[in-house]
Amino acid sequence: MKPLPLALLSLLLLSACNREAPPAKAPHAPEAEGEDHDHADTPGEAHVRIAPDMLRDLRVTTAPVKARPSSETITVLGELTFSEDAYAEVASPIPARVSAIAVNTGQQVQQGQRLAELRSPELGKARAALQAAQARATAARQAAERKRTLAAERIVAQKEVQAAEAEATAAEAEVSAVRAQLVALGSDGAERTSGPEAPGFVLRAPIAGTVIERNARLGQMADPSQPLFRVGDLSSLWLIAHAFERDAVRLQPGGEARVTFAAFPGQEFSAKVGHVGQQVDAASRTIPVRLELDNREGLLRPGMSASASLPLKGTASITTVPASALQRLENGWVAFIPTREAGVFERREVGRGRPLGDEVEVLAGLKAGEQVVVEGAFLLKAEVEKSSGGGDEHGH
């Protein structure tokens, strides 16, 4: 066999190489981008897919995530007491014996109404002193008049008239002093008592209100240091609470507070911040706060313990969602966000804050304006738990 020409051999080798080399792949940048975008919509571990037939039976409602200003509040404990503007303790001004009582506990009284009558030898002495002082004043005034007449006739010197006038003035001053003492003892000097009993005086209500306590007993010897009656107006009460100094300085007088009492579970009362104390208690580092409550219905009693929610000055924006939108899973709280694909919901972990009535504060994971599933969120949670228990059905 004759050898092939060199040119023909080279041509045959070149053809064989072209047949064995794989064809080069053309670039598909636009298609590749489209393929990646489609894959992003495929449900993964952070998504929940609901079958169309199940979705028809599942009632799903959504609500927007809200951003709203929130007034920060604190909770303090306190105790009800009388309003200092409408409370009085009535005691005898001097040691005296109770001879008559005109009111009972719980009775409504008007200002100036008679509460009790007391008798005291001290009052008799004061009245006798008044009579003596009045007699001396009368004699001194008459003497001064005679001196003036004699001085006009030049029978006595003018200096004797001046001395008589000074003595009359001193006597009248003594009368005024003794009368003031009688007023302090509960008598204006007009009352008179005949017979062997000591003179009496009347205790009267200094304010209108209710007789809260009656310690007076017939025949009792009254001590000026011990009140016989306590009278108070129960239509308005004070709640004295104690707030830590860091919170008390942010309280706004006039602000509205919400108060609850152990005696009335489930019932809330409105109060007004009346006054914030000016001094810090060194032991507890708290400041007293006075809340004013309307008690015209008469439900509340002084001495009741209470819990009050007080607003603080300064507001901040917080994020909120309906409380039923957040569901508890094993690893924390989640919310479900609808996606563009029907029946597919994004499961997103969120930070749950404080409850705010029908809503709840969201600390992280959601932004204002996003839509979250409200009704149906519990069933989506159940689907997640079912999928987790039966294997990863969506993790393709």
C-alpha positions as CSV (number, residue, x, y, z in Angstrom):
1,M,0.0,0.0,0.0
2,K,1.3,3.3,-1.0
3,P,1.7,6.0,1.7
4,L,-1.0,8.8,1.6
5,P,0.1,12.2,0.6
6,L,1.0,14.4,3.6
7,A,-1.7,17.0,2.7
8,L,-4.5,14.4,2.7
9,L,-3.4,13.0,6.1
10,S,-3.5,16.4,7.7
11,L,-7.0,17.0,6.4
12,L,-8.4,13.7,7.8
13,L,-6.9,14.4,11.3
14,L,-8.5,17.9,11.4
15,S,-12.0,16.5,10.5
16,A,-11.8,13.9,13.3
17,C,-10.9,16.6,15.9
18,N,-13.9,18.8,14.9
19,R,-16.3,15.9,15.3
20,E,-15.1,14.9,18.9
21,A,-15.0,18.5,20.4
22,P,-18.3,19.4,22.3
23,P,-20.2,22.5,21.0
24,A,-19.6,25.7,23.0
25,K,-22.5,26.9,25.2
26,A,-24.0,30.2,24.2
27,P,-24.6,32.7,27.0
28,H,-28.2,33.0,28.4
29,A,-28.0,35.9,30.8
30,P,-31.6,37.1,30.4
31,E,-33.0,33.5,30.6
32,A,-30.8,32.7,33.7
33,E,-32.1,35.8,35.4
34,G,-35.6,34.8,34.7
35,E,-35.0,31.3,36.0
36,D,-33.5,32.6,39.3
37,H,-36.5,35.0,39.7
38,D,-39.0,32.1,39.2
39,H,-37.1,30.0,41.7
40,A,-37.4,32.8,44.4
41,D,-41.1,32.4,44.3
42,T,-40.9,28.7,45.1
43,P,-42.0,28.1,48.7
44,G,-39.2,27.2,51.0
45,E,-38.7,26.7,54.7
46,A,-39.9,30.3,55.5
47,H,-43.1,29.8,53.5
48,V,-46.3,27.9,54.0
49,R,-48.3,26.6,51.0
50,I,-52.0,25.9,51.4
51,A,-53.8,23.7,48.9
52,P,-56.4,25.4,46.7
53,D,-59.3,23.3,48.0
54,M,-58.2,24.0,51.6
55,L,-57.7,27.7,50.9
56,R,-61.3,27.9,49.8
57,D,-62.5,26.7,53.2
58,L,-59.9,28.7,55.1
59,R,-61.2,32.2,55.8
60,V,-58.1,34.5,55.8
61,T,-58.3,38.2,56.7
62,T,-55.4,40.6,56.8
63,A,-54.6,43.9,58.6
64,P,-51.9,46.4,58.1
65,V,-49.0,46.8,60.6
66,K,-49.5,50.2,62.3
67,A,-47.1,52.7,63.7
68,R,-48.7,54.9,66.4
69,P,-47.5,57.2,69.2
70,S,-47.6,55.6,72.5
71,S,-47.6,57.2,76.0
72,E,-45.5,55.2,78.3
73,T,-47.2,54.3,81.6
74,I,-46.2,53.0,85.0
75,T,-48.1,51.0,87.5
76,V,-48.1,52.0,91.2
77,L,-49.8,50.9,94.4
78,G,-51.7,53.1,96.7
79,E,-54.4,53.5,99.3
80,L,-57.6,55.5,99.4
81,T,-57.9,58.3,101.9
82,F,-60.1,61.4,102.5
83,S,-59.6,64.6,100.6
84,E,-57.7,66.9,102.9
85,D,-59.9,69.7,101.6
86,A,-63.0,68.1,102.9
87,Y,-62.1,66.3,106.1
88,A,-62.2,67.4,109.8
89,E,-61.6,66.0,113.2
90,V,-63.8,67.6,115.9
91,A,-62.5,67.6,119.6
92,S,-63.3,69.5,122.7
93,P,-61.1,72.6,123.2
94,I,-60.9,71.9,126.9
95,P,-61.5,69.0,129.3
96,A,-65.3,68.6,129.4
97,R,-67.9,66.0,130.0
98,V,-70.3,64.9,127.2
99,S,-73.8,65.8,128.2
100,A,-75.7,65.3,124.9
101,I,-75.1,63.8,121.4
102,A,-77.0,64.9,118.3
103,V,-75.6,62.8,115.5
104,N,-74.7,59.1,114.7
105,T,-72.1,57.5,112.5
106,G,-73.0,57.6,108.8
107,Q,-75.3,60.6,109.2
108,Q,-75.1,63.5,106.7
109,V,-74.4,66.9,108.4
110,Q,-74.3,70.5,107.2
111,Q,-71.6,73.0,108.1
112,G,-72.4,74.5,111.6
113,Q,-74.8,71.7,112.5
114,R,-74.9,70.7,116.2
115,L,-72.9,67.6,117.0
116,A,-72.8,67.4,120.8
117,E,-73.0,69.4,123.9
118,L,-70.4,69.4,126.6
119,R,-70.1,70.8,130.1
120,S,-67.0,72.1,131.9
121,P,-66.2,74.0,135.0
122,E,-63.6,75.8,133.0
123,L,-66.3,77.4,130.9
124,G,-68.1,78.6,134.1
125,K,-64.9,80.2,135.3
126,A,-64.4,81.9,131.9
127,R,-68.0,83.3,131.9
128,A,-67.5,84.6,135.5
129,A,-64.3,86.3,134.4
130,L,-66.2,87.9,131.5
131,Q,-68.9,89.2,133.8
132,A,-66.3,90.7,136.2
133,A,-64.4,92.2,133.3
134,Q,-67.6,93.8,131.9
135,A,-68.4,95.2,135.3
136,R,-64.9,96.8,135.7
137,A,-65.1,98.2,132.2
138,T,-68.5,99.7,132.9
139,A,-67.3,101.3,136.1
140,A,-64.1,102.6,134.4
141,R,-66.1,104.1,131.6
142,Q,-68.5,105.9,134.0
143,A,-65.5,107.2,136.0
144,A,-64.0,108.6,132.9
145,E,-67.2,110.4,132.0
146,R,-67.4,112.0,135.4
147,K,-63.8,113.1,135.1
148,R,-64.5,114.8,131.8
149,T,-67.5,116.6,133.3
150,L,-65.5,117.9,136.2
151,A,-62.6,118.9,134.0
152,A,-65.0,120.9,131.9
153,E,-66.0,122.8,135.0
154,R,-62.3,123.2,135.9
155,I,-62.8,121.2,139.1
156,V,-60.2,118.5,138.3
157,A,-57.0,118.6,136.2
158,Q,-56.8,117.3,132.7
159,K,-54.3,114.7,133.6
160,E,-56.9,113.0,135.8
161,V,-59.2,112.7,132.8
162,Q,-56.4,111.1,130.8
163,A,-55.7,108.6,133.6
164,A,-59.4,107.7,133.8
165,E,-59.6,107.2,130.0
166,A,-56.6,104.9,130.0
167,E,-58.2,102.8,132.8
168,A,-61.4,102.5,130.9
169,T,-59.6,101.5,127.7
170,A,-57.6,98.8,129.6
171,A,-60.9,97.4,131.1
172,E,-62.5,97.2,127.7
173,A,-59.4,95.3,126.4
174,E,-59.8,92.8,129.2
175,V,-63.4,92.2,128.2
176,S,-62.4,91.5,124.6
177,A,-59.7,89.1,125.8
178,V,-62.1,87.1,128.0
179,R,-64.7,87.0,125.3
180,A,-62.2,85.6,122.9
181,Q,-61.3,82.9,125.4
182,L,-65.0,82.0,125.6
183,V,-65.2,81.8,121.8
184,A,-62.3,79.5,121.8
185,L,-64.1,77.3,124.4
186,G,-67.1,77.0,122.1
187,S,-69.3,79.8,123.6
188,D,-69.9,83.4,122.6
189,G,-70.9,84.3,126.2
190,A,-74.6,84.5,125.3
191,E,-75.5,81.0,126.6
192,R,-76.5,80.6,130.2
193,T,-77.1,77.6,132.3
194,S,-79.0,77.7,135.6
195,G,-78.8,75.2,138.4
196,P,-76.0,73.2,139.9
197,E,-74.7,71.8,136.6
198,A,-71.6,73.3,135.0
199,P,-72.1,75.6,132.1
200,G,-72.2,73.9,128.7
201,F,-71.0,74.6,125.2
202,V,-71.8,73.1,121.8
203,L,-69.6,71.3,119.3
204,R,-70.6,72.0,115.7
205,A,-69.6,70.5,112.3
206,P,-66.9,72.7,110.7
207,I,-67.7,71.3,107.2
208,A,-70.6,69.6,105.4
209,G,-70.2,65.8,104.9
210,T,-70.7,62.4,106.5
211,V,-70.0,61.5,110.2
212,I,-67.3,58.9,109.5
213,E,-66.6,58.1,113.1
214,R,-68.2,59.0,116.4
215,N,-66.1,58.4,119.6
216,A,-68.4,60.5,121.9
217,R,-70.3,58.7,124.6
218,L,-72.7,60.2,127.1
219,G,-71.0,61.0,130.4
220,Q,-67.5,60.6,128.8
221,M,-64.8,63.0,129.9
222,A,-63.5,64.4,126.6
223,D,-59.8,64.9,126.2
224,P,-58.8,67.8,123.9
225,S,-56.1,65.6,122.2
226,Q,-58.7,63.0,121.2
227,P,-61.3,63.8,118.5
228,L,-64.9,63.0,119.3
229,F,-66.1,63.1,115.7
230,R,-64.6,62.6,112.3
231,V,-66.5,64.3,109.4
232,G,-65.6,63.9,105.8
233,D,-67.0,64.5,102.3
234,L,-67.0,61.1,100.6
235,S,-68.1,62.3,97.2
236,S,-64.4,62.9,96.3
237,L,-61.5,60.8,97.6
238,W,-57.7,60.8,97.2
239,L,-55.5,57.9,96.3
240,I,-52.0,58.3,97.7
241,A,-49.5,56.3,95.7
242,H,-45.7,56.2,95.7
243,A,-43.8,56.3,92.4
244,F,-40.0,55.9,92.0
245,E,-38.2,59.2,91.6
246,R,-37.1,58.4,88.0
247,D,-40.8,58.0,87.0
248,A,-42.3,60.6,89.3
249,V,-40.4,63.5,87.6
250,R,-42.1,62.5,84.3
251,L,-45.7,62.5,85.7
252,Q,-47.9,65.2,84.4
253,P,-50.4,66.8,86.9
254,G,-53.8,66.8,85.4
255,G,-53.2,63.6,83.4
256,E,-55.7,60.8,83.5
257,A,-55.0,57.6,85.4
258,R,-56.7,54.2,85.4
259,V,-57.3,52.7,88.8
260,T,-58.4,49.2,89.8
261,F,-59.4,47.9,93.3
262,A,-59.1,44.4,94.7
263,A,-62.6,44.9,96.1
264,F,-64.0,45.4,92.5
265,P,-62.2,42.9,90.2
266,G,-62.6,43.6,86.5
267,Q,-63.9,47.1,87.2
268,E,-61.8,50.2,86.2
269,F,-62.1,53.7,87.7
270,S,-60.9,57.0,86.2
271,A,-58.7,59.3,88.3
272,K,-56.8,62.6,87.8
273,V,-53.2,63.2,88.8
274,G,-53.7,66.0,91.3
275,H,-50.3,66.6,92.8
276,V,-46.8,65.1,92.6
277,G,-44.8,65.5,95.8
278,Q,-41.8,67.7,96.1
279,Q,-39.6,65.5,98.4
280,V,-38.1,62.1,97.8
281,D,-38.4,59.5,100.6
282,A,-34.8,58.6,101.6
283,A,-35.6,55.0,102.5
284,S,-37.7,54.0,99.5
285,R,-36.5,56.5,96.9
286,T,-40.1,57.2,96.0
287,I,-42.2,60.4,95.7
288,P,-45.9,60.5,96.9
289,V,-48.4,61.1,94.1
290,R,-52.0,62.2,94.8
291,L,-54.8,60.9,92.5
292,E,-58.3,62.4,92.8
293,L,-61.3,60.1,92.3
294,D,-65.0,60.9,91.8
295,N,-67.0,58.9,94.3
296,R,-70.5,60.3,94.0
297,E,-71.9,56.8,93.6
298,G,-70.4,55.9,97.0
299,L,-68.8,52.6,96.0
300,L,-65.3,53.4,97.3
301,R,-64.2,53.5,101.0
302,P,-61.2,55.2,102.5
303,G,-58.5,52.6,103.3
304,M,-59.1,50.5,100.2
305,S,-55.9,49.4,98.4
306,A,-55.6,50.0,94.7
307,S,-53.3,49.7,91.6
308,A,-53.0,52.7,89.3
309,S,-51.7,53.1,85.8
310,L,-50.1,56.5,85.3
311,P,-49.1,58.2,82.0
312,L,-45.6,59.6,81.7
313,K,-44.6,62.6,79.7
314,G,-43.0,62.0,76.3
315,T,-44.3,59.9,73.5
316,A,-42.5,57.5,71.1
317,S,-43.7,55.7,68.0
318,I,-44.3,52.0,68.3
319,T,-45.3,49.2,65.9
320,T,-48.5,47.3,66.6
321,V,-50.6,44.5,65.1
322,P,-53.8,42.8,66.2
323,A,-53.0,40.3,69.0
324,S,-54.3,37.3,67.0
325,A,-51.9,38.0,64.2
326,L,-48.9,36.7,66.3
327,Q,-48.7,33.0,66.9
328,R,-46.4,31.1,69.2
329,L,-44.2,28.4,67.7
330,E,-41.5,26.4,69.4
331,N,-38.7,28.9,68.6
332,G,-40.7,32.0,69.3
333,W,-43.4,34.3,67.9
334,V,-44.2,34.4,64.2
335,A,-46.5,36.3,61.8
336,F,-47.7,35.3,58.4
337,I,-47.5,37.6,55.4
338,P,-49.4,37.0,52.2
339,T,-47.2,36.6,49.1
340,R,-48.0,37.4,45.4
341,E,-48.7,33.7,44.8
342,A,-52.2,32.6,45.9
343,G,-52.1,30.1,48.8
344,V,-48.4,30.9,49.8
345,F,-47.7,32.8,53.0
346,E,-44.3,33.9,54.4
347,R,-43.6,32.9,57.9
348,R,-41.6,35.6,59.6
349,E,-40.2,35.6,63.1
350,V,-41.0,38.7,65.2
351,G,-40.2,40.2,68.6
352,R,-43.4,40.4,70.7
353,G,-43.8,43.4,73.1
354,R,-46.4,44.4,75.6
355,P,-50.1,43.8,75.1
356,L,-52.1,47.0,74.3
357,G,-55.8,45.9,74.6
358,D,-56.8,44.2,71.3
359,E,-53.4,44.9,69.8
360,V,-49.8,43.9,70.7
361,E,-46.5,45.8,70.3
362,V,-44.0,44.4,67.8
363,L,-40.4,45.0,68.7
364,A,-38.8,43.6,65.5
365,G,-39.6,41.7,62.3
366,L,-42.3,43.8,60.8
367,K,-42.6,47.3,59.3
368,A,-45.5,49.7,59.3
369,G,-47.7,49.2,56.2
370,E,-47.1,45.5,55.7
371,Q,-50.1,43.2,55.7
372,V,-50.3,40.3,58.2
373,V,-52.8,37.5,58.4
374,V,-55.2,38.0,61.3
375,E,-58.1,35.5,61.0
376,G,-56.6,32.2,59.8
377,A,-53.2,32.8,61.4
378,F,-53.9,30.0,64.0
379,L,-54.6,27.5,61.2
380,L,-51.5,28.5,59.3
381,K,-49.6,27.9,62.6
382,A,-51.2,24.4,62.8
383,E,-50.1,23.7,59.2
384,V,-46.5,24.7,60.1
385,E,-46.5,22.4,63.1
386,K,-48.0,19.6,61.1
387,S,-45.4,19.9,58.4
388,S,-42.6,20.0,61.0
389,G,-43.9,16.9,62.6
390,G,-44.3,14.9,59.4
391,G,-41.1,15.9,57.6
392,D,-40.1,18.8,55.5
393,E,-42.8,19.0,52.9
394,H,-41.8,22.4,51.6
395,G,-38.1,22.4,51.7
396,H,-37.5,21.9,48.0
